[in-house]
Amino acid sequence: MKIQPIHHIPMKPEYKSPYSAAFSVEDAKLVFFSGCCTVPVYHMHPHDPVEEKKWLVDDAKEQTERTFKHIEDVLKAAGGDFSSVLKITIFTTDISKQGIINEVSARYFGEANPPARSILEVKSLAHPGMFVEIEGVAAVAKTG
């Protein structure tokens, strides 16, 4: 499997860019992960408001940390890790707190070749009080 970041200009450290322009992938299995958030990926449907509330009481940083932990769980199950992620789309209810997302993201992805990404502010998400939701695409080695 070959994953190659594509930078149309050199990625300088002073940019501290939270995303890469693009990636190319050869001979890999693509993994598409659903919108992960502070609420566990698998939870009761219809939503149990009592259970749901415990995941939504924390601030933006804690919700973002839990979101990345849930992404990590999904990536591990697929045979990958954060270096496998090619593209993410981030939905947030408060774009003014993008710095928090960038800080947490940099710890998980590193600063050398973070994934391609888009970030959008939305009016609301699936759970009242939810700050961030992230979906994405990863490439992992083919097995068997």
ChimeraX attribute file (.defattr): number of C-alpha atoms within 10 A of each C-alpha:
attribute: neighborCount
match mode: 1-to-1
recipient: residues
	/A:1	12
	/A:2	11
	/A:3	17
	/A:4	13
	/A:5	17
	/A:6	15
	/A:7	12
	/A:8	9
	/A:9	7
	/A:10	7
	/A:11	16
	/A:12	9
	/A:13	9
	/A:14	6
	/A:15	8
	/A:16	12
	/A:17	16
	/A:18	20
	/A:19	21
	/A:20	20
	/A:21	17
	/A:22	17
	/A:23	16
	/A:24	10
	/A:25	16
	/A:26	11
	/A:27	12
	/A:28	15
	/A:29	16
	/A:30	17
	/A:31	19
	/A:32	17
	/A:33	17
	/A:34	14
	/A:35	18
	/A:36	24
	/A:37	28
	/A:38	26
	/A:39	20
	/A:40	15
	/A:41	15
	/A:42	7
	/A:43	11
	/A:44	11
	/A:45	6
	/A:46	6
	/A:47	11
	/A:48	10
	/A:49	11
	/A:50	8
	/A:51	12
	/A:52	17
	/A:53	15
	/A:54	11
	/A:55	18
	/A:56	19
	/A:57	12
	/A:58	15
	/A:59	11
	/A:60	21
	/A:61	17
	/A:62	17
	/A:63	22
	/A:64	26
	/A:65	18
	/A:66	17
	/A:67	23
	/A:68	22
	/A:69	17
	/A:70	17
	/A:71	24
	/A:72	17
	/A:73	13
	/A:74	19
	/A:75	23
	/A:76	11
	/A:77	10
	/A:78	18
	/A:79	15
	/A:80	18
	/A:81	19
	/A:82	18
	/A:83	17
	/A:84	19
	/A:85	24
	/A:86	26
	/A:87	22
	/A:88	21
	/A:89	17
	/A:90	20
	/A:91	22
	/A:92	23
	/A:93	18
	/A:94	15
	/A:95	16
	/A:96	9
	/A:97	13
	/A:98	16
	/A:99	12
	/A:100	16
	/A:101	21
	/A:102	15
	/A:103	13
	/A:104	17
	/A:105	20
	/A:106	18
	/A:107	9
	/A:108	16
	/A:109	18
	/A:110	14
	/A:111	18
	/A:112	16
	/A:113	22
	/A:114	24
	/A:115	28
	/A:116	20
	/A:117	17
	/A:118	12
	/A:119	14
	/A:120	14
	/A:121	15
	/A:122	14
	/A:123	9
	/A:124	15
	/A:125	15
	/A:126	10
	/A:127	16
	/A:128	11
	/A:129	16
	/A:130	23
	/A:131	27
	/A:132	27
	/A:133	22
	/A:134	21
	/A:135	17
	/A:136	20
	/A:137	18
	/A:138	23
	/A:139	26
	/A:140	22
	/A:141	16
	/A:142	11
	/A:143	7
	/A:144	3
